[in-house]
Amino acid sequence: MCQSFGARFQAIDLRWGVREEAGHDQRTMEICLGEIERCQRTGIKPNFIVLLGDRYGWRPLPGRIEAEEFRAVRKGIADATPRELVDGWYRLDENAVPREYLLKPR
Protein backbone atom coordinates (compact mmCIF):
# COMPACT_ATOMS: atom_id res chain seq x y z
CA MET A 1 0.00 0.00 0.00
CA CYS A 2 2.81 2.42 0.89
CA GLN A 3 4.52 1.89 -2.47
CA SER A 4 1.33 2.81 -4.30
CA PHE A 5 1.66 6.27 -2.69
CA GLY A 6 5.41 6.52 -3.32
CA ALA A 7 6.31 5.80 0.29
CA ARG A 8 8.29 3.09 2.03
CA PHE A 9 7.25 1.18 5.14
CA GLN A 10 9.60 -0.57 7.51
CA ALA A 11 8.30 -2.26 10.64
CA ILE A 12 10.56 -1.77 13.63
CA ASP A 13 10.04 -2.90 17.20
CA LEU A 14 12.27 -0.76 19.40
CA ARG A 15 12.75 -3.71 21.73
CA TRP A 16 14.39 -5.82 18.99
CA GLY A 17 18.05 -6.12 19.82
CA VAL A 18 17.71 -4.63 23.30
CA ARG A 19 19.44 -7.17 25.46
CA GLU A 20 18.10 -8.37 28.77
CA GLU A 21 21.14 -6.84 30.48
CA ALA A 22 20.11 -3.40 29.21
CA GLY A 23 16.74 -3.89 30.89
CA HIS A 24 18.41 -4.87 34.15
CA ASP A 25 20.64 -1.79 33.87
CA GLN A 26 17.51 0.38 33.46
CA ARG A 27 18.67 1.47 29.97
CA THR A 28 15.80 0.23 27.77
CA MET A 29 14.12 3.63 27.42
CA GLU A 30 17.45 5.37 26.78
CA ILE A 31 18.22 2.91 23.97
CA CYS A 32 14.73 3.22 22.45
CA LEU A 33 14.76 7.03 22.56
CA GLY A 34 18.24 7.02 21.02
CA GLU A 35 16.91 4.93 18.13
CA ILE A 36 14.08 7.42 17.59
CA GLU A 37 16.62 10.28 17.50
CA ARG A 38 18.71 8.32 14.99
CA CYS A 39 15.65 7.89 12.75
CA GLN A 40 14.86 11.60 12.98
CA ARG A 41 18.39 12.57 11.88
CA THR A 42 17.76 10.96 8.47
CA GLY A 43 15.75 14.03 7.54
CA ILE A 44 13.09 12.01 5.72
CA LYS A 45 9.60 13.11 6.76
CA PRO A 46 7.53 11.64 8.26
CA ASN A 47 10.15 9.47 9.80
CA PHE A 48 8.55 7.83 12.79
CA ILE A 49 5.14 6.48 13.68
CA VAL A 50 4.38 4.89 17.03
CA LEU A 51 1.69 2.33 17.73
CA LEU A 52 1.65 1.41 21.41
CA GLY A 53 0.09 -1.52 23.18
CA ASP A 54 0.49 -4.07 25.95
CA ARG A 55 1.93 -1.61 28.46
CA TYR A 56 -1.08 0.45 29.46
CA GLY A 57 -0.51 2.23 32.75
CA TRP A 58 3.22 1.42 32.91
CA ARG A 59 5.63 4.35 33.01
CA PRO A 60 9.35 3.76 33.25
CA LEU A 61 11.41 5.75 35.70
CA PRO A 62 13.48 8.49 34.05
CA GLY A 63 17.12 7.48 33.59
CA ARG A 64 18.38 11.00 34.31
CA ILE A 65 16.95 13.82 36.42
CA GLU A 66 18.63 17.21 36.80
CA ALA A 67 19.82 17.61 40.40
CA GLU A 68 17.73 20.70 41.09
CA GLU A 69 14.54 18.97 39.93
CA PHE A 70 15.42 15.78 41.83
CA ARG A 71 15.88 17.70 45.08
CA ALA A 72 12.57 19.53 44.56
CA VAL A 73 10.71 16.25 43.95
CA ARG A 74 12.44 14.56 46.89
CA LYS A 75 11.52 17.48 49.16
CA GLY A 76 7.86 16.98 48.18
CA ILE A 77 7.85 13.35 49.42
CA ALA A 78 6.43 13.57 52.93
CA ASP A 79 6.86 9.96 54.06
CA ALA A 80 10.32 8.61 54.90
CA THR A 81 9.85 5.17 53.29
CA PRO A 82 9.17 6.41 49.73
CA ARG A 83 11.94 9.02 50.15
CA GLU A 84 14.41 6.27 51.10
CA LEU A 85 13.26 4.25 48.10
CA VAL A 86 14.00 7.18 45.77
CA ASP A 87 17.38 7.71 47.42
CA GLY A 88 18.18 4.02 46.96
CA TRP A 89 17.43 4.01 43.22
CA TYR A 90 19.23 7.20 42.16
CA ARG A 91 22.80 8.41 42.59
CA LEU A 92 24.23 11.89 42.02
CA ASP A 93 26.55 12.33 39.04
CA GLU A 94 28.72 15.24 40.09
CA ASN A 95 30.64 15.17 36.79
CA ALA A 96 27.56 16.02 34.73
CA VAL A 97 26.98 19.66 33.79
CA PRO A 98 24.49 20.49 35.13
CA ARG A 99 24.65 17.88 37.89
CA GLU A 100 22.10 15.11 37.58
CA TYR A 101 20.86 12.01 39.31
CA LEU A 102 21.16 8.72 37.44
CA LEU A 103 18.93 5.69 37.86
CA LYS A 104 21.01 2.82 39.26
CA PRO A 105 21.12 -0.57 37.53
CA ARG A 106 19.04 -3.31 39.10
Backbone bond lengths (Angstrom), bond angles and torsions (degrees), N, CA, C in turn:
res aa  C-N    CA-C-N  psi(-1)  N-CA   C-N-CA  omega(-1)  CA-C   N-CA-C  phi
1 M - - - 1.444 - - 1.536 110.32 -
2 C 1.334 116.52 -43.21 1.468 120.02 -179.27 1.524 111.20 -59.87
3 Q 1.329 116.62 -43.27 1.467 120.65 -179.04 1.521 111.59 -60.83
4 S 1.315 117.20 -33.84 1.464 119.52 -179.90 1.526 111.40 -65.03
5 F 1.328 117.29 -19.69 1.464 122.18 177.28 1.532 111.95 -105.67
6 G 1.331 116.41 9.97 1.459 120.65 178.98 1.513 113.80 76.53
7 A 1.317 117.06 21.70 1.464 121.42 -178.91 1.523 109.71 -115.74
8 R 1.313 115.36 167.35 1.455 121.55 177.66 1.516 108.58 -122.05
9 F 1.315 116.35 141.78 1.458 122.10 178.90 1.518 108.93 -120.01
10 Q 1.313 115.60 133.80 1.461 120.42 175.17 1.517 107.66 -137.00
11 A 1.325 115.92 118.09 1.463 120.68 179.30 1.518 109.29 -77.97
12 I 1.305 116.09 130.60 1.462 121.48 178.83 1.518 108.31 -137.20
13 D 1.302 116.62 130.09 1.456 122.27 171.73 1.520 105.21 -104.72
14 L 1.316 117.13 117.78 1.467 120.30 -176.07 1.519 112.92 -61.00
15 R 1.313 117.66 -16.77 1.454 120.03 179.84 1.527 112.11 -85.08
16 W 1.360 118.13 -13.03 1.458 120.35 176.87 1.517 108.14 -61.03
17 G 1.278 117.34 130.17 1.457 120.68 176.00 1.518 114.37 82.86
18 V 1.318 118.28 -5.26 1.459 120.06 176.65 1.522 106.34 -84.81
19 R 1.294 115.21 113.07 1.463 120.11 -175.87 1.518 112.24 -71.39
20 E 1.313 114.69 156.85 1.459 120.52 179.77 1.532 110.76 -59.73
21 E 1.333 116.42 -34.20 1.470 120.13 179.70 1.523 110.95 -62.14
22 A 1.339 116.78 -36.06 1.466 119.99 178.61 1.523 110.13 -63.64
23 G 1.325 116.09 -38.14 1.463 119.60 176.50 1.513 111.75 -64.40
24 H 1.323 116.56 -41.95 1.468 120.21 178.51 1.526 111.23 -66.90
25 D 1.325 117.03 -29.54 1.464 121.26 178.39 1.530 112.29 -85.65
26 Q 1.336 116.48 6.79 1.467 122.53 178.93 1.536 111.47 62.95
27 R 1.332 118.74 33.24 1.458 121.52 -175.91 1.523 113.94 -109.61
28 T 1.328 118.64 3.17 1.464 121.19 -175.94 1.523 111.78 -57.27
29 M 1.323 117.79 -49.90 1.470 120.42 -178.64 1.528 111.15 -63.37
30 E 1.320 117.37 -40.59 1.464 121.21 178.82 1.532 110.57 -59.94
31 I 1.311 116.83 -42.77 1.462 121.84 179.26 1.527 110.32 -66.20
32 C 1.328 117.22 -45.61 1.466 120.83 -179.54 1.523 111.56 -64.13
33 L 1.318 117.85 -44.32 1.464 120.66 178.74 1.522 111.45 -65.64
34 G 1.324 116.92 -34.72 1.465 120.71 175.50 1.519 111.64 -63.37
35 E 1.323 116.95 -37.24 1.469 121.14 178.26 1.524 110.61 -68.06
36 I 1.319 117.39 -37.89 1.466 120.88 176.01 1.527 109.67 -62.32
37 E 1.336 117.23 -45.82 1.471 120.98 178.54 1.526 111.03 -60.30
38 R 1.341 116.37 -39.64 1.461 119.88 178.76 1.527 110.48 -62.38
39 C 1.330 116.97 -42.91 1.463 121.28 177.91 1.527 110.68 -61.99
40 Q 1.315 117.43 -40.14 1.460 121.10 -177.68 1.525 112.17 -69.22
41 R 1.320 117.64 -27.04 1.476 120.63 178.98 1.528 112.60 -70.91
42 T 1.331 118.41 -13.11 1.460 119.88 179.41 1.516 111.19 -67.16
43 G 1.320 117.05 -24.47 1.455 120.84 178.19 1.517 114.19 82.53
44 I 1.319 118.52 -4.88 1.456 121.70 178.92 1.527 107.93 -82.12
45 K 1.326 116.23 130.92 1.469 120.12 -176.15 1.510 110.30 -118.50
46 P 1.326 122.38 143.92 1.460 122.89 -16.38 1.513 109.05 -68.71
47 N 1.297 116.06 152.22 1.453 118.04 -174.84 1.520 114.72 -117.93
48 F 1.333 116.94 -4.68 1.454 116.57 -178.01 1.512 109.95 -156.12
49 I 1.305 115.96 129.72 1.457 122.32 175.76 1.521 107.02 -127.63
50 V 1.315 116.89 135.74 1.456 120.92 -177.85 1.525 109.83 -115.91
51 L 1.299 115.62 129.71 1.462 122.30 171.15 1.520 105.92 -121.12
52 L 1.312 117.13 115.37 1.457 121.44 -174.61 1.517 111.48 -103.51
53 G 1.303 116.46 151.65 1.449 121.45 175.78 1.506 111.29 -173.77
54 D 1.294 117.17 163.77 1.460 124.21 175.49 1.520 114.86 72.72
55 R 1.289 120.09 0.87 1.463 120.72 -179.69 1.528 110.70 -132.50
56 Y 1.303 117.55 32.44 1.448 120.49 -177.58 1.520 110.54 -61.40
57 G 1.329 115.85 130.03 1.448 120.95 177.97 1.520 114.59 87.64
58 W 1.325 117.94 -10.40 1.468 120.87 -178.60 1.521 109.16 -92.78
59 R 1.312 116.75 130.60 1.460 121.47 176.82 1.516 107.91 -131.15
60 P 1.315 117.04 120.59 1.460 118.87 179.76 1.519 111.08 -70.50
61 L 1.320 115.47 152.91 1.457 119.87 175.08 1.526 108.75 -70.64
62 P 1.326 117.92 145.08 1.467 119.07 177.39 1.529 110.25 -66.92
63 G 1.316 116.96 140.01 1.455 122.00 -179.86 1.520 112.86 -73.88
64 R 1.333 115.87 -27.27 1.466 121.58 -178.84 1.524 109.03 -138.45
65 I 1.323 116.00 138.12 1.464 121.78 175.94 1.519 106.88 -136.68
66 E 1.333 117.30 126.97 1.463 119.54 177.24 1.522 109.07 -57.63
67 A 1.329 115.98 141.64 1.470 122.12 -172.64 1.521 112.39 -56.31
68 E 1.317 117.27 -41.97 1.460 120.56 -178.62 1.539 110.91 -62.54
69 E 1.325 116.26 -43.19 1.465 120.27 178.26 1.526 110.98 -67.43
70 F 1.332 116.90 -40.94 1.463 120.95 179.59 1.526 110.23 -59.62
71 R 1.322 116.70 -46.81 1.475 120.11 -179.75 1.521 111.26 -62.78
72 A 1.336 117.24 -37.99 1.469 120.45 179.30 1.526 110.47 -66.12
73 V 1.335 117.16 -42.75 1.463 120.51 178.66 1.522 110.10 -65.57
74 R 1.331 116.18 -45.05 1.467 120.89 -179.25 1.528 110.96 -60.22
75 K 1.324 116.05 -40.17 1.462 121.07 179.55 1.535 111.24 -63.08
76 G 1.336 116.60 -29.57 1.457 121.22 -179.66 1.525 114.06 -79.97
77 I 1.330 117.90 -5.57 1.473 121.28 178.91 1.519 107.91 -88.71
78 A 1.333 116.07 109.60 1.465 120.67 -173.19 1.528 112.77 -74.73
79 D 1.324 117.32 -39.74 1.465 120.51 -174.63 1.524 111.29 -84.64
80 A 1.318 116.35 141.53 1.462 122.28 -176.98 1.524 112.93 -66.24
81 T 1.334 118.04 -38.08 1.469 120.50 -175.75 1.527 112.08 -62.83
82 P 1.351 119.46 -50.74 1.469 118.38 177.40 1.531 112.22 -63.99
83 R 1.327 117.36 -33.66 1.467 121.23 178.78 1.525 110.25 -63.86
84 E 1.331 116.46 -42.03 1.472 120.99 177.62 1.528 110.82 -65.61
85 L 1.320 116.18 -35.44 1.463 120.65 178.22 1.528 110.19 -63.80
86 V 1.331 116.88 -45.19 1.469 121.57 177.43 1.528 109.87 -61.85
87 D 1.311 116.79 -44.82 1.470 120.53 179.53 1.525 111.64 -62.01
88 G 1.326 116.55 -33.23 1.458 120.53 -179.32 1.524 113.84 -74.12
89 W 1.344 117.06 -25.59 1.463 120.01 -176.41 1.522 114.06 -94.86
90 Y 1.317 118.30 -15.50 1.467 121.04 -178.07 1.520 111.01 -121.71
91 R 1.320 115.69 147.71 1.466 120.99 175.09 1.530 108.68 -130.73
92 L 1.316 116.06 147.36 1.455 122.16 -178.78 1.524 110.44 -77.81
93 D 1.316 116.52 130.12 1.465 122.62 173.21 1.522 106.79 -102.28
94 E 1.328 115.52 99.67 1.459 120.51 -176.89 1.524 112.56 -77.12
95 N 1.329 117.69 -11.86 1.461 121.06 178.53 1.520 112.65 -84.38
96 A 1.328 117.18 -17.44 1.462 120.67 179.77 1.528 109.91 -73.22
97 V 1.330 115.43 146.38 1.462 120.65 176.74 1.525 107.19 -125.26
98 P 1.332 118.48 111.41 1.456 127.13 -4.29 1.533 110.80 -71.81
99 R 1.315 115.77 162.73 1.470 120.44 179.82 1.516 109.66 -56.73
100 E 1.341 115.72 147.24 1.445 120.82 -179.53 1.517 110.82 -146.91
101 Y 1.306 114.88 159.73 1.454 121.71 175.13 1.518 107.75 -99.53
102 L 1.327 115.97 136.05 1.453 122.33 179.95 1.516 110.47 -110.51
103 L 1.310 116.21 139.69 1.461 121.73 175.72 1.516 108.38 -69.84
104 K 1.331 116.28 128.73 1.476 120.60 -178.93 1.517 110.73 -76.10
105 P 1.343 117.19 151.88 1.466 119.67 173.96 1.525 109.87 -66.01
106 R 1.332 115.80 155.66 1.454 119.34 177.00 1.511 108.52 -69.72
